[in-house]
């Protein structure tokens, strides 16, 4: 087995066993772990408190108890998170941070407190007017409140020095991930859509120091290989995430290469560096102000489509795949503007509606195959 295979297999194990990673961390260090629905939640604050940030992205689980708390028309990510909460899957977490970024997510903190009263749930309210100074200060104060609540749980004070250090670490990790994406696009024979996703998802269940070292080594190993751009369509993929895994395998079956992405679970986490400021909380507020192209933040100029067009041009992609999470209102609201910008640029795209609880992706097979054939015939 090559070193690349070893790293990818380790990342796959991490991505598929989050509970084991949490228990391993707690038993080896004696420290605490905090669950995060990681959309603009500033993991750096958790890291600076000496705790393990654990990404909460739902999962492919059978929905039974979640319907006691949420309507049927809520997205599958929210329903899966509530299902896991009600089933006690988060019992080993010492707290949960949840951003109120959409109508459904606004009620999740309250519902989680009802489903699992023993696990503290910290809500995060992010401003719409995020770019003005008052918005930056408001965001910073929200993160300060989280830091104080974490201090009460762990007993460790989040100092300016510790938070600056965590921000610098995360900046390095984010830059390393963006570098990996570029290199991965040149090695389609090794980094299929499935393996690309394992690299991303594994970052949510181990400390960033560990994941940074793994990503840097993987990128170096890949860079030493001959370039192989693959024989199939090279696409930019956008949406919340690319799960479930059988959907990723379907992309691989038809030879798709993800040359770039605009995914909430992926590059949206990494593409905006945290700027400088003497106050580390203001730094985090400034990053949220500078971020562009997410359905979960206020975007009056609707820049997301233009950002995707720029990705296509930069990576010389053949087209775009739009993955809309079923019942995700913010993503559905964005789609007409994305469609308009792609069509104006003459870029072909495929719209697919997905959900995490898809047991079968056969209904998507024909459309992915047809889109592949169309792109390759150009």
Secondary structure, 3 states (H helix, E strand, C coil): CCHHHHHHHHHHHHHHCHHHHHHHHHHHHCCCEEEECCCCCCHHHHHHCCCEEEECCCCCCCCCHHHHCCCCCCCHHHHHHHHHHHCCCCCCCCEEEEECCCHHHHHHHHHHHHHCCCCCEEEECCCCCCCCHHHHHHHHHHHHHHHHHHHHHHCCCCCHHHHHHHHHHHHHHHHHHHHHHHHHCCECCCCCHHHHHHHHHHHHCCCHHHHHHHHHHHHHHHHCCCCECCCCCEEEEEECCCCCHHHHHHHHHCCCEEEEEEECCCHHHHCCCCCCCCCHHHHHHHHHHHCCCCCCCCCCCCCHHHHHHHHHHHHCCCEEEEEEECCCHHHHHHHHHHHHHHHHCCCCEEEEEECCCCCCCHHHHHHHHHHHHHHHCC
